[in-house]
Amino acid sequence: MKKTVVVLIVCLVLFYSLPIPQAKAMDADYFGVNEHPHRYADYPALIDQIAASQVKWIRISPEWGAIEPAKGKYDPNVLAKMDDIVKRLTDKGINIVWILAYTAPWASSKPGDPDSTRYKPANWADWESYVKFITGRYKGVIHHWEVWNEPDYSIFWKSGTSDYFTLLQKAYNQIKATDPTNQVLMGGLALSYGGDANYGVGAWFDQLMDLGAGNYFDVINYHAYGPSQELVKKYNGLMEIVRKHSSSLSGKPIWITETGLTSKGTKIYEQAEYVDRVYVMNKRWANIAKVFWYNYRNANVGDVTEDNYGLVKQDLSPLKAFYHYQALNGAETFFGTEVNRALTLSLNTSPGDSGVKNYGSHIEIDSGKYAYFRVNDEWLRNANEGLDPTVQVEVTYLDSGSGSWFLQYDGQKGAYTPTAQVVLGNTGEWKTQSFTLNDVKFDNGQNVSSDFRIWSRSGVIHIGKVKVKKQSNRAKVILKEKNLYTQMEQIQCGDPKEEPYTVVETVGGLEARKIIANNKYVYFQVSDGFVREGDTHLTIKVSYFDAGEDKILIEYNAIDHDYKALVIKKEKTGTWKEAVFNITDAKFTHRQNYRGDFRIGNGYDNSVEHIRSVEIIK
């Protein structure tokens, strides 16, 4: 009997030590956040939520003058707070990028100036002493140090390029002296002075490299704000300099330590879409190693625009952008740690027929019972009115023992639409079963507002993780009074005299954009993050109301023609129809009027047209 007990215990230990394949939450090693925990009294709650959100990288900016308010005199209260912040972050597995800035007022070369902290130190030894002190204090704990913020922007650095070179050089030497494994980031480049371009050969970064700065940092670093075409220009301009100075820059990773969009006014939707847009864009450049969103939390500095860059509000309640950020690599469950956190995908144990045991690393579903899941409505609800009709659900399960299970989801034809049965094969391995759902609804139609469930038809089923992904190879606009869109936009104009002027009208039961004259068009611009020069093979789908027997004209940017024509011949059915065109000569570089990539008109036949949606598929 004793031998049997030992065997059972050993079997249990072996089972629960089986490694479960874990996906990266919102691509956590790639997409971090900026935050200022030292500014807040409630920083413990802030850090707890950041960690619970699965963030793994944070960029912080405590200032030199706060830490050392007088030469050689360090503020014990500030240091104690920073020590606690650093410990809380690192204990939760969050990597820190510490910005070394700005000049302490007492150390400034212009101490009486209102902007004294933006000038170089009067004595370089004071700077070296501070860098040595702070890097030594966190030796072995913080490994990434950024030297200043936006030194190419006069608001933040008012001394010359050669002075920044000296600042960088001296910081680099001290950082490496503290720990040779430390990584040094050059100050994140603004790449603009206000609205003026400051990138490409001859720009500030090029001048800095001419001084030999490439030997004094490990990571190239810049900031990326603005529309997608501007982000492409900034990257291309930066790469001009990287190629010119390849002897010292080749092979160095590029980090974007700030990107974002304010949700000022009613831009909640636009901000969330921008999260997706910058992720898709930067993932296409292999040398972009990390991106940091500015900011995790809405600020409170008295500037309406600046205060609204956060993924969450001041009270830490999530905005729509938060859920888009968290689900960039797919909305994923985090079993065992789902209480009191905002998650895009959550295990719902409220239904009475739920039969789940949660072991932290995985769950068990009792035979004949269910595990229910709910997707946050801010990320996906009712196919987002048609914007996201297709999703992929990945279920990682232990292929052990006998039994079978089903995925049952909230679809357009019913709340418990079944997928194919998965039968256990008793291999003892963790496997992932992927389901592509083309008719997803996810409108909280299952028990206790759930969206889908896993049903153990027979046997105990062990689930390691569940992930939901949206379709990622398309850009789409649904045309309404307030458009829904991803990776592309309709160019709108309220002036009836202009070509892009359209009105909204309901026809065939759907809101749509109405084309009412021969010289009016629905113009579209596709994000450069999704389609750019070189992406020649595309599919264009247009949903139109088929009234009359006239023609609808589509004109797109082609390699050899800015307005190459595609024609839809209507058939007078009085129904909504979809036209599909596969093209092989696209060149979407915004060459049409209003920087459009393609437009839809009425074929110059004076007919009225209604367009409901347009989709581009790669």
NUMILO-386737 format. One record per residue (C-alpha): residue in three letters; x, y, z. Coordinates in Angstrom, 1 decimal. Last residue first. Layout:
N
SITE residuo     px     py     pz
SITE     ala      X      Y      Z
...
***
This chain:
618
SITE residuo     px     py     pz
SITE     lys   -2.8   41.0  -48.5
SITE     ile   -6.5   41.9  -48.1
SITE     ile   -8.0   45.3  -48.6
SITE     glu  -11.6   45.8  -47.5
SITE     val  -14.2   48.4  -48.4
SITE     ser  -17.6   48.7  -46.7
SITE     arg  -21.1   50.1  -47.2
SITE     ile  -21.0   52.0  -50.6
SITE     his  -24.2   53.5  -52.0
SITE     glu  -24.3   54.9  -55.5
SITE     val  -26.5   57.4  -57.2
SITE     ser  -26.1   57.6  -61.0
SITE     asn  -24.8   60.6  -63.1
SITE     asp  -23.0   58.2  -65.5
SITE     tyr  -19.5   59.4  -64.7
SITE     gly  -18.6   55.9  -63.4
SITE     asn  -20.3   56.5  -60.0
SITE     gly  -17.2   56.9  -57.9
SITE     ile  -14.8   54.9  -55.7
SITE     arg  -11.3   56.1  -54.8
SITE     phe   -7.9   54.6  -54.3
SITE     asp   -4.6   55.3  -52.5
SITE     gly   -5.6   58.8  -51.3
SITE     arg   -3.2   61.7  -50.5
SITE     tyr   -6.1   64.2  -50.8
SITE     asn   -6.0   63.7  -54.6
SITE     gln   -4.2   60.5  -55.6
SITE     arg   -0.6   59.7  -55.0
SITE     his   -0.9   58.2  -51.6
SITE     thr    1.9   55.5  -52.0
SITE     phe   -0.3   52.5  -52.7
SITE     lys    1.5   50.9  -55.6
SITE     ala   -0.7   48.0  -56.7
SITE     asp    0.2   46.0  -59.8
SITE     thr   -1.0   42.5  -59.0
SITE     ile   -4.7   43.1  -58.5
SITE     asn   -7.4   40.7  -57.3
SITE     phe  -10.9   42.2  -57.4
SITE     val  -13.9   41.2  -55.4
SITE     ala  -17.4   42.8  -55.7
SITE     glu  -19.8   42.3  -52.8
SITE     lys  -23.6   42.7  -53.0
SITE     trp  -26.3   44.4  -51.0
SITE     thr  -29.7   43.9  -52.6
SITE     gly  -32.0   45.7  -55.1
SITE     thr  -31.2   43.2  -57.8
SITE     lys  -30.6   45.8  -60.5
SITE     glu  -27.6   44.1  -62.1
SITE     lys  -24.7   46.5  -61.5
SITE     lys  -21.5   46.4  -63.5
SITE     ile  -18.5   47.0  -61.1
SITE     val  -15.5   48.5  -63.0
SITE     leu  -11.8   48.7  -62.1
SITE     ala   -9.8   51.6  -63.3
SITE     lys   -6.2   52.7  -62.8
SITE     tyr   -6.1   56.2  -61.3
SITE     asp   -2.4   56.8  -60.4
SITE     his   -1.2   54.7  -63.3
SITE     asp    2.0   52.8  -64.0
SITE     ile    2.6   51.0  -60.7
SITE     ala   -1.0   51.3  -59.7
SITE     asn   -2.8   53.7  -57.4
SITE     tyr   -6.5   52.8  -57.6
SITE     glu   -9.7   53.8  -59.4
SITE     ile  -12.9   52.0  -58.6
SITE     leu  -15.9   52.9  -60.9
SITE     ile  -19.5   51.8  -60.3
SITE     lys  -21.5   51.1  -63.4
SITE     asp  -25.2   51.4  -64.4
SITE     glu  -27.9   48.8  -64.2
SITE     gly  -29.9   50.2  -61.3
SITE     ala  -29.7   49.3  -57.6
SITE     asp  -27.1   46.9  -56.4
SITE     phe  -26.1   48.4  -53.0
SITE     tyr  -22.3   48.1  -52.6
SITE     ser  -19.8   46.1  -50.5
SITE     val  -16.3   46.4  -52.0
SITE     lys  -13.5   43.9  -51.7
SITE     ile  -10.0   44.7  -53.0
SITE     thr   -7.4   41.9  -53.0
SITE     leu   -3.8   42.8  -53.1
SITE     his   -0.6   41.8  -54.9
SITE     thr    1.7   44.8  -55.3
SITE     asp    3.1   45.3  -51.8
SITE     gly    6.4   46.8  -52.9
SITE     glu    5.5   50.3  -51.8
SITE     arg    3.4   50.2  -48.6
SITE     val    0.4   48.3  -47.3
SITE     phe   -0.2   47.6  -43.6
SITE     gly    2.0   50.0  -41.8
SITE     asp    1.7   52.5  -44.6
SITE     ser   -2.0   52.7  -43.6
SITE     val   -4.4   52.7  -46.5
SITE     gln   -6.0   56.0  -47.6
SITE     phe   -9.5   55.9  -49.0
SITE     tyr  -11.5   58.4  -51.1
SITE     val  -15.3   58.1  -51.7
SITE     tyr  -15.8   60.1  -54.8
SITE     lys  -17.7   63.1  -56.0
SITE     asn  -17.4   64.6  -59.5
SITE     asn  -20.3   62.8  -61.1
SITE     ala  -22.7   63.5  -58.3
SITE     ile  -24.5   61.8  -55.4
SITE     ile  -22.2   59.2  -53.9
SITE     lys  -23.9   58.0  -50.7
SITE     arg  -22.0   56.5  -47.8
SITE     ala  -23.8   53.6  -46.1
SITE     glu  -26.1   52.8  -43.2
SITE     leu  -27.7   49.4  -43.7
SITE     gly  -31.4   48.2  -44.0
SITE     gly  -31.4   48.1  -47.8
SITE     val  -30.6   51.8  -47.8
SITE     thr  -29.7   54.1  -44.9
SITE     glu  -28.0   57.3  -46.0
SITE     val  -24.8   59.0  -45.0
SITE     val  -23.5   61.9  -47.1
SITE     thr  -20.3   62.2  -49.1
SITE     tyr  -17.9   65.1  -49.9
SITE     pro  -14.5   63.7  -51.0
SITE     glu  -14.5   65.8  -54.2
SITE     glu  -15.0   69.2  -52.6
SITE     lys  -17.8   71.7  -53.2
SITE     pro  -20.1   70.0  -50.7
SITE     asp  -17.6   70.8  -47.9
SITE     gly  -17.9   68.2  -45.1
SITE     cys  -14.8   66.2  -46.1
SITE     gln  -13.8   62.7  -45.3
SITE     ile  -10.8   60.6  -46.4
SITE     gln  -12.0   57.1  -45.5
SITE     glu   -9.5   55.3  -43.4
SITE     met   -7.2   52.3  -43.4
SITE     gln   -5.5   50.0  -41.0
SITE     thr   -8.7   49.3  -39.1
SITE     tyr  -12.0   51.1  -39.5
SITE     leu  -15.4   51.8  -38.1
SITE     asn  -17.0   54.9  -39.5
SITE     lys  -19.2   57.3  -37.5
SITE     glu  -22.3   58.1  -39.7
SITE     lys  -21.5   54.8  -41.4
SITE     leu  -18.9   53.4  -43.8
SITE     ile  -17.3   50.2  -42.6
SITE     val  -13.6   50.4  -43.4
SITE     lys  -11.2   47.5  -43.6
SITE     ala   -7.5   46.5  -43.7
SITE     arg   -6.6   42.9  -43.9
SITE     asn   -4.0   40.3  -43.0
SITE     ser   -4.5   40.3  -39.2
SITE     gln   -7.7   38.4  -38.6
SITE     lys   -8.3   38.7  -34.9
SITE     lys   -6.7   36.3  -32.4
SITE     val   -8.2   34.6  -29.4
SITE     lys   -5.9   32.6  -27.0
SITE     val   -6.5   29.8  -24.5
SITE     lys   -3.9   28.3  -22.2
SITE     gly   -2.8   25.2  -20.5
SITE     ile   -6.1   23.2  -20.6
SITE     his   -6.4   19.8  -18.9
SITE     ile   -9.5   17.8  -19.8
SITE     val  -11.0   15.2  -17.4
SITE     gly  -12.9   12.5  -19.3
SITE     ser  -15.9   12.8  -21.6
SITE     arg  -17.7   15.6  -23.5
SITE     ser  -15.5   18.1  -21.8
SITE     trp  -17.1   21.3  -23.2
SITE     ile  -14.9   24.3  -23.8
SITE     arg  -16.9   27.5  -23.8
SITE     phe  -17.5   30.6  -25.8
SITE     asp  -18.7   34.2  -25.4
SITE     ser  -19.9   34.3  -21.8
SITE     ser  -22.6   36.8  -20.6
SITE     val  -23.6   34.6  -17.6
SITE     asn  -24.4   31.6  -19.8
SITE     gln  -23.8   32.2  -23.5
SITE     gly  -24.8   35.1  -25.7
SITE     asn  -22.2   37.6  -24.6
SITE     asp  -22.1   39.0  -28.1
SITE     phe  -19.2   37.0  -29.4
SITE     lys  -20.5   36.9  -32.9
SITE     val  -18.1   34.8  -34.9
SITE     asp  -19.0   33.7  -38.4
SITE     asn  -15.6   32.8  -39.8
SITE     leu  -14.3   31.0  -36.8
SITE     thr  -10.8   29.5  -37.4
SITE     phe  -10.1   26.9  -34.7
SITE     ser   -6.6   26.0  -33.7
SITE     gln   -5.7   23.0  -31.5
SITE     thr   -2.5   23.3  -29.5
SITE     lys   -0.8   20.2  -28.0
SITE     trp    0.8   19.5  -24.7
SITE     glu    2.2   16.0  -24.8
SITE     gly    1.3   12.8  -22.8
SITE     thr    0.5   11.0  -26.1
SITE     asn   -2.9    9.8  -24.8
SITE     gly   -4.7   10.5  -28.1
SITE     leu   -7.5   12.7  -26.8
SITE     val  -10.3   13.3  -29.3
SITE     val  -11.1   16.9  -30.4
SITE     gln  -14.6   17.2  -31.7
SITE     ala  -15.2   19.6  -34.6
SITE     thr  -16.6   23.0  -33.7
SITE     pro  -20.0   23.7  -32.2
SITE     thr  -22.2   26.8  -32.3
SITE     tyr  -23.4   27.4  -28.8
SITE     ala  -24.8   31.0  -29.0
SITE     gly  -26.5   30.6  -32.4
SITE     lys  -26.4   31.4  -36.1
SITE     gln  -24.1   34.4  -36.0
SITE     gly  -21.8   32.6  -33.6
SITE     asp  -21.3   32.5  -29.8
SITE     tyr  -18.9   29.6  -29.5
SITE     gln  -18.7   25.9  -28.6
SITE     leu  -15.3   24.3  -28.5
SITE     phe  -15.6   20.6  -28.1
SITE     trp  -13.9   17.9  -26.0
SITE     ser  -12.9   14.3  -26.0
SITE     gly  -11.9   11.5  -23.7
SITE     ser   -9.0    9.2  -23.0
SITE     gly   -5.8    9.8  -21.1
SITE     ser   -3.3   12.6  -21.9
SITE     asp   -3.1   15.0  -24.7
SITE     leu   -2.8   18.1  -22.5
SITE     tyr   -4.4   21.1  -24.0
SITE     thr   -3.5   24.4  -25.7
SITE     val   -6.5   26.0  -27.2
SITE     glu   -6.1   28.5  -30.0
SITE     val   -9.1   30.5  -31.2
SITE     gln   -8.9   32.3  -34.5
SITE     val  -11.2   35.1  -35.4
SITE     thr  -13.2   36.2  -38.4
SITE     pro  -16.0   38.7  -38.6
SITE     asp  -13.9   41.6  -37.4
SITE     leu  -15.2   44.9  -38.8
SITE     gly  -18.7   43.4  -39.2
SITE     glu  -20.4   45.3  -36.4
SITE     asn  -17.4   44.7  -34.1
SITE     ala  -17.9   41.0  -34.8
SITE     asn  -20.7   41.1  -32.2
SITE     arg  -18.2   42.3  -29.6
SITE     leu  -14.5   42.4  -29.7
SITE     trp  -11.9   44.6  -28.0
SITE     glu  -14.1   46.9  -25.9
SITE     asp  -16.4   44.0  -25.3
SITE     asn  -13.9   42.1  -23.3
SITE     val  -13.8   38.4  -24.4
SITE     arg  -15.5   36.0  -22.1
SITE     phe  -14.7   32.4  -21.4
SITE     tyr  -16.6   29.4  -20.0
SITE     ala  -15.0   26.1  -18.9
SITE     tyr  -17.6   23.4  -19.1
SITE     lys  -18.7   20.1  -17.5
SITE     gly  -19.4   16.5  -18.7
SITE     ser  -16.1   15.3  -17.4
SITE     asp  -14.5   17.9  -15.1
SITE     ile  -12.5   20.7  -16.7
SITE     glu   -8.9   21.1  -15.3
SITE     ile   -7.1   24.4  -15.5
SITE     his   -3.5   25.4  -16.1
SITE     ser   -0.5   27.3  -14.6
SITE     gly   -2.5   28.6  -11.7
SITE     tyr   -4.1   25.4  -10.7
SITE     asn   -7.7   26.3  -11.4
SITE     lys  -10.3   23.6  -11.1
SITE     val  -13.2   24.1  -13.4
SITE     gly  -16.7   22.6  -13.7
SITE     ser  -18.9   25.3  -15.0
SITE     asp  -22.6   24.2  -15.1
SITE     gly  -23.7   26.9  -12.6
SITE     pro  -22.1   29.7  -14.7
SITE     ser  -19.9   32.1  -12.6
SITE     thr  -16.5   30.6  -13.4
SITE     asn  -15.8   33.0  -16.3
SITE     leu  -12.2   32.7  -17.5
SITE     ser  -11.1   36.0  -18.9
SITE     leu   -9.9   37.4  -22.3
SITE     thr   -9.1   41.1  -22.6
SITE     leu   -8.1   41.2  -19.0
SITE     ala   -8.4   44.0  -16.5
SITE     arg   -7.3   42.7  -13.2
SITE     asn   -9.0   42.1   -9.9
SITE     val   -8.8   38.3  -10.0
SITE     glu   -7.2   36.7  -13.0
SITE     thr   -4.1   35.3  -11.5
SITE     gly   -4.7   31.5  -11.5
SITE     phe   -5.0   31.2  -15.2
SITE     phe   -3.7   33.9  -17.5
SITE     thr   -6.0   33.8  -20.5
SITE     glu   -4.9   35.3  -23.8
SITE     ala   -6.2   38.0  -26.2
SITE     gly   -3.9   37.7  -29.2
SITE     asn   -0.4   39.1  -29.8
SITE     leu   -1.7   42.7  -29.8
SITE     ala   -4.3   41.7  -27.2
SITE     gln   -3.0   43.8  -24.3
SITE     tyr   -2.6   46.9  -26.5
SITE     his   -6.1   46.6  -28.0
SITE     tyr   -7.5   46.1  -24.5
SITE     phe   -5.7   49.2  -23.2
SITE     ala   -6.8   51.3  -26.2
SITE     lys  -10.4   50.9  -25.1
SITE     leu   -9.6   52.7  -21.9
SITE     pro   -8.9   50.8  -18.7
SITE     ser   -9.8   52.1  -15.2
SITE     leu   -6.5   53.2  -13.5
SITE     asp   -8.2   56.2  -11.7
SITE     gln   -6.2   58.5  -13.9
SITE     lys   -7.5   56.7  -17.0
SITE     val   -5.9   53.7  -18.7
SITE     leu   -4.0   53.3  -21.9
SITE     gly   -2.7   56.8  -21.4
SITE     tyr   -2.0   59.6  -23.9
SITE     asn   -4.7   61.9  -22.4
SITE     asp   -2.8   64.3  -20.2
SITE     glu   -0.6   65.6  -22.9
SITE     thr   -3.6   66.8  -25.0
SITE     val   -5.4   68.4  -22.1
SITE     asp   -2.3   70.0  -20.6
SITE     gly   -2.7   70.4  -16.9
SITE     val    0.0   68.0  -15.8
SITE     asn   -2.3   65.2  -14.7
SITE     ala   -1.3   62.1  -16.7
SITE     asn   -3.3   59.4  -18.2
SITE     arg   -1.7   56.1  -17.3
SITE     tyr    0.4   53.7  -19.4
SITE     asn    1.9   56.5  -21.6
SITE     tyr    3.5   56.6  -24.2
SITE     trp    3.7   53.2  -25.7
SITE     phe    7.2   51.6  -25.9
SITE     val    8.5   49.7  -29.0
SITE     lys   11.2   47.1  -29.0
SITE     ala   13.5   45.4  -31.5
SITE     ile   12.9   47.4  -34.7
SITE     asn   15.6   45.7  -36.9
SITE     ala   13.0   43.4  -38.5
SITE     trp   10.9   46.2  -39.8
SITE     arg    7.4   44.6  -40.5
SITE     lys    6.7   44.5  -36.8
SITE     asn    6.9   48.3  -36.8
SITE     met    3.8   48.8  -38.9
SITE     val    1.6   46.1  -37.4
SITE     tyr    2.3   47.5  -33.9
SITE     val    1.9   51.1  -35.0
SITE     arg   -1.5   50.3  -36.5
SITE     asp   -2.9   48.2  -33.7
SITE     val   -2.2   50.9  -31.1
SITE     tyr   -3.5   53.5  -33.5
SITE     glu   -6.9   51.7  -33.7
SITE     ala   -7.2   52.1  -29.9
SITE     gln   -6.4   55.8  -30.1
SITE     glu   -8.9   56.4  -32.9
SITE     tyr  -11.7   54.7  -31.0
SITE     ile  -11.1   56.8  -27.9
SITE     lys  -10.7   60.0  -30.0
SITE     thr  -13.7   61.8  -28.5
SITE     gly  -11.9   64.8  -27.0
SITE     lys   -8.3   64.0  -26.2
SITE     ser   -7.5   60.3  -26.7
SITE     thr   -3.9   61.2  -27.4
SITE     leu   -1.9   59.0  -29.7
SITE     gly    1.2   57.0  -29.0
SITE     thr    4.9   56.2  -29.6
SITE     glu    7.9   56.5  -27.4
SITE     thr   10.9   54.3  -26.8
SITE     ile   11.2   53.2  -30.4
SITE     trp   14.2   50.8  -30.2
SITE     ile   16.6   50.0  -32.9
SITE     pro   19.0   47.1  -32.6
SITE     lys   22.7   47.6  -33.5
SITE     gly   23.8   45.3  -36.3
SITE     ser   25.4   48.0  -38.4
SITE     leu   25.9   51.2  -36.4
SITE     ser   29.6   51.7  -36.1
SITE     ser   30.8   50.8  -39.6
SITE     ser   27.3   51.3  -41.0
SITE     his   27.6   55.1  -40.6
SITE     lys   26.0   56.0  -44.0
SITE     arg   23.6   53.0  -43.7
SITE     val   22.4   53.9  -40.2
SITE     ile   22.1   57.5  -41.4
SITE     glu   19.8   56.6  -44.3
SITE     met   18.0   54.2  -41.9
SITE     leu   16.9   57.2  -39.7
SITE     gly   15.4   58.9  -42.7
SITE     asn   13.6   55.7  -43.7
SITE     tyr   12.2   55.3  -40.2
SITE     lys   11.1   58.9  -40.0
SITE     lys    9.5   58.8  -43.5
SITE     val    7.6   55.6  -42.6
SITE     leu    6.3   57.2  -39.4
SITE     glu    5.1   60.2  -41.4
SITE     gln    3.2   57.9  -43.7
SITE     ser    1.6   56.3  -40.7
SITE     pro    0.3   59.4  -39.1
SITE     gly    2.2   61.0  -36.3
SITE     tyr    4.5   60.1  -33.4
SITE     ala    7.5   57.8  -33.5
SITE     his   10.4   58.4  -31.0
SITE     tyr   14.0   57.3  -31.5
SITE     asn   16.6   55.0  -30.1
SITE     ile   19.7   53.2  -31.5
SITE     val   20.9   50.7  -28.9
SITE     asp   24.4   49.9  -27.8
SITE     phe   25.8   53.5  -27.2
SITE     tyr   29.1   55.2  -27.1
SITE     asn   31.1   54.0  -30.2
SITE     gly   28.5   55.4  -32.6
SITE     ala   29.1   58.8  -31.2
SITE     gly   32.1   59.4  -33.4
SITE     leu   31.6   63.2  -34.1
SITE     asp   30.1   62.4  -37.5
SITE     met   27.5   60.3  -35.7
SITE     leu   26.2   63.4  -33.9
SITE     gln   26.0   65.3  -37.2
SITE     asp   24.0   62.4  -38.7
SITE     phe   21.7   62.4  -35.6
SITE     trp   21.1   66.2  -36.0
SITE     ala   20.2   66.0  -39.7
SITE     gly   22.6   66.0  -42.7
SITE     val   21.5   62.6  -44.0
SITE     gly   17.9   61.8  -43.0
SITE     tyr   15.8   63.1  -40.2
SITE     asn   14.9   66.4  -38.7
SITE     ala   11.6   67.3  -40.3
SITE     asp   10.0   70.5  -39.0
SITE     gly    6.6   70.3  -37.2
SITE     gly    8.0   70.8  -33.7
SITE     tyr   11.7   70.3  -34.1
SITE     ser   11.6   66.8  -35.5
SITE     leu   13.3   63.4  -35.3
SITE     ala   12.3   63.3  -31.5
SITE     leu   15.4   61.1  -30.9
SITE     gly   15.4   58.9  -27.9
SITE     gly   18.7   59.6  -26.0
SITE     met   21.2   56.9  -26.9
SITE     leu   20.5   53.7  -25.2
SITE     val   23.3   52.0  -23.1
SITE     gln   23.2   48.3  -22.2
SITE     asn   24.8   47.2  -19.0
SITE     thr   27.0   44.0  -19.4
SITE     pro   30.2   46.0  -18.6
SITE     asp   28.8   46.8  -15.1
SITE     thr   29.7   50.0  -13.2
SITE     ala   32.5   50.9  -15.6
SITE     lys   30.1   50.3  -18.5
SITE     ile   27.7   52.9  -17.1
SITE     gln   30.5   55.3  -16.3
SITE     asn   32.0   55.1  -19.8
SITE     tyr   28.6   55.5  -21.4
SITE     ala   27.8   58.5  -19.3
SITE     lys   31.0   60.3  -20.3
SITE     gln   30.5   59.6  -24.0
SITE     leu   26.8   60.6  -23.9
SITE     leu   27.4   64.0  -22.2
SITE     thr   30.4   64.7  -24.5
SITE     phe   28.3   63.9  -27.6
SITE     tyr   25.5   66.0  -26.1
SITE     asp   28.0   68.9  -26.0
SITE     ser   29.0   68.3  -29.6
SITE     thr   25.4   68.6  -30.6
SITE     gly   25.0   71.9  -28.9
SITE     ser   23.3   72.9  -25.6
SITE     lys   19.5   73.5  -25.4
SITE     trp   18.4   69.9  -24.9
SITE     phe   14.8   69.1  -24.0
SITE     ile   12.8   71.9  -25.7
SITE     ser   15.6   72.2  -28.3
SITE     tyr   14.7   68.8  -29.8
SITE     asp   17.7   66.7  -30.9
SITE     pro   18.4   65.6  -27.3
SITE     glu   15.0   63.9  -27.2
SITE     asn   15.4   62.4  -23.7
SITE     trp   18.7   61.9  -22.0
SITE     val   21.2   59.0  -21.9
SITE     glu   19.1   55.8  -21.6
SITE     trp   20.2   53.1  -19.3
SITE     his   19.3   49.4  -19.5
SITE     his   20.5   46.8  -17.0
SITE     ile   18.7   47.7  -13.8
SITE     val   19.1   45.2  -11.0
SITE     gly   22.7   44.0  -11.3
SITE     lys   23.9   47.5  -10.2
SITE     tyr   21.1   49.6   -9.0
SITE     arg   23.0   51.8   -6.6
SITE     gly   26.1   51.7   -8.9
SITE     thr   24.1   53.0  -11.8
SITE     ile   22.8   55.9   -9.7
SITE     phe   26.2   56.9   -8.1
SITE     lys   28.3   56.5  -11.3
SITE     val   25.8   58.5  -13.3
SITE     tyr   25.7   61.2  -10.6
SITE     ser   29.5   61.4  -10.4
SITE     glu   29.9   61.6  -14.1
SITE     trp   27.5   64.5  -14.3
SITE     asp   29.3   66.4  -11.6
SITE     ala   32.6   65.7  -13.2
SITE     trp   31.3   67.3  -16.4
SITE     asn   31.2   70.7  -14.6
SITE     ala   28.9   73.3  -15.9
SITE     pro   26.3   70.6  -16.7
SITE     lys   24.7   70.9  -20.1
SITE     tyr   21.5   72.9  -20.5
SITE     arg   17.9   71.5  -20.3
SITE     thr   17.8   71.7  -16.5
SITE     ser   18.4   75.5  -16.5
SITE     asp   15.2   76.1  -18.5
SITE     pro   14.1   79.1  -16.3
SITE     asp   17.8   80.2  -16.6
SITE     gly   19.6   81.1  -13.4
SITE     pro   21.7   78.0  -13.3
SITE     lys   23.0   78.2  -16.9
SITE     ser   25.8   75.7  -17.0
SITE     ser   23.6   73.6  -14.8
SITE     ala   24.9   71.7  -11.7
SITE     trp   22.7   73.5   -9.1
SITE     pro   19.7   73.0  -11.4
SITE     ala   20.3   69.3  -11.7
SITE     thr   20.7   68.5  -15.4
SITE     tyr   17.9   66.2  -16.7
SITE     ala   18.3   63.3  -17.2
SITE     leu   19.5   59.6  -17.1
SITE     ile   16.4   57.7  -18.4
SITE     trp   16.0   54.4  -16.7
SITE     val   14.8   51.5  -18.8
SITE     ile   13.4   48.9  -16.4
SITE     asn   12.5   45.3  -17.0
SITE     ile    9.4   44.0  -15.2
SITE     gly    9.6   40.5  -13.6
SITE     lys    7.3   41.3  -10.7
SITE     asp   10.2   41.6   -8.3
SITE     thr   11.8   43.9  -10.8
SITE     leu    8.9   46.4  -10.6
SITE     arg    8.4   46.3   -6.9
SITE     lys   12.1   46.6   -6.2
SITE     val   12.6   49.5   -8.6
SITE     ile    9.6   51.4   -7.1
SITE     asp   10.8   50.7   -3.5
SITE     asp   14.3   51.9   -4.3
SITE     met   12.8   54.9   -6.0
SITE     lys   10.8   55.8   -2.9
SITE     ala   13.7   55.3   -0.6
SITE     leu   15.9   57.4   -2.9
SITE     val   13.4   60.3   -3.0
SITE     asn   13.1   60.2    0.8
SITE     pro   16.9   60.0    1.3
SITE     asp   17.5   63.1   -0.9
SITE     tyr   21.1   62.8   -2.0
SITE     lys   23.6   65.6   -1.1
SITE     gly   26.9   65.5   -3.1
SITE     lys   26.1   68.7   -4.8
SITE     ala   22.5   69.8   -3.9
SITE     pro   19.1   68.4   -4.9
SITE     glu   20.7   65.0   -5.8
SITE     ile   17.7   62.7   -6.5
SITE     ala   15.2   65.4   -7.4
SITE     gly   17.8   67.2   -9.5
SITE     trp   18.8   64.0  -11.4
SITE     glu   15.3   63.4  -12.6
SITE     pro   13.3   60.2  -12.3
SITE     ser   12.3   59.1  -15.9
SITE     ile   10.9   55.6  -16.3
SITE     arg   10.7   53.3  -19.3
SITE     ile    8.8   50.0  -18.6
SITE     trp    9.2   46.5  -20.0
SITE     lys    7.3   43.3  -19.1
SITE     val    3.7   44.4  -19.1
SITE     gln    1.3   41.5  -18.3
SITE     ser   -1.6   43.7  -17.3
SITE     ala   -1.2   42.4  -13.8
SITE     ala    2.3   43.9  -13.7
SITE     ile    1.0   47.3  -14.7
SITE     gln   -1.9   46.9  -12.2
SITE     asp    0.5   46.1   -9.4
SITE     ile    2.7   49.0  -10.4
SITE     leu   -0.2   51.5  -10.3
SITE     ala   -1.4   50.2   -7.0
SITE     pro    2.1   50.6   -5.5
SITE     tyr    2.4   54.0   -7.1
SITE     asp   -0.5   55.5   -5.2
SITE     ala    1.4   58.5   -4.1
SITE     tyr    2.3   59.3   -7.7
SITE     arg    5.1   61.1   -9.4
SITE     his    7.6   58.3   -8.8
SITE     pro    5.4   56.0  -10.9
SITE     his    6.2   57.9  -14.1
SITE     glu    5.3   55.6  -16.9
SITE     asn    6.3   54.6  -20.4
SITE     val    5.2   51.3  -21.7
SITE     gly    6.5   48.1  -23.4
SITE     phe    5.9   46.3  -26.7
SITE     tyr    8.4   43.7  -27.7
SITE     asp    9.0   41.5  -24.7
SITE     ala    5.3   41.5  -23.9
SITE     asp    4.1   40.4  -27.3
SITE     met    0.6   41.2  -26.0
SITE     ala    1.2   38.4  -23.5
SITE     lys    4.0   36.2  -24.9
SITE     ala    2.7   32.7  -25.4
SITE     gln    3.3   30.0  -22.9
SITE     pro    3.9   26.3  -23.8
SITE     ile    3.1   24.4  -20.6
SITE     pro    6.0   22.6  -19.0
SITE     leu    5.1   19.3  -17.3
SITE     ser    5.8   19.8  -13.6
SITE     tyr    2.2   19.1  -12.6
SITE     phe    2.2   15.8  -14.3
SITE     leu    5.6   14.6  -12.9
SITE     val    4.5   15.6   -9.4
SITE     leu    1.2   13.8   -9.7
SITE     cys    3.0   10.6  -11.0
SITE     val    5.5   10.7   -8.1
SITE     ile    2.6   11.1   -5.6
SITE     leu    0.7    8.2   -7.1
SITE     val    3.9    6.0   -7.1
SITE     val    4.5    6.8   -3.5
SITE     val    1.0    5.9   -2.5
SITE     thr    1.2    2.6   -4.3
SITE     lys    4.5    1.7   -2.5
SITE     lys    2.8    2.4    0.9
SITE     met    0.0    0.0    0.0
***
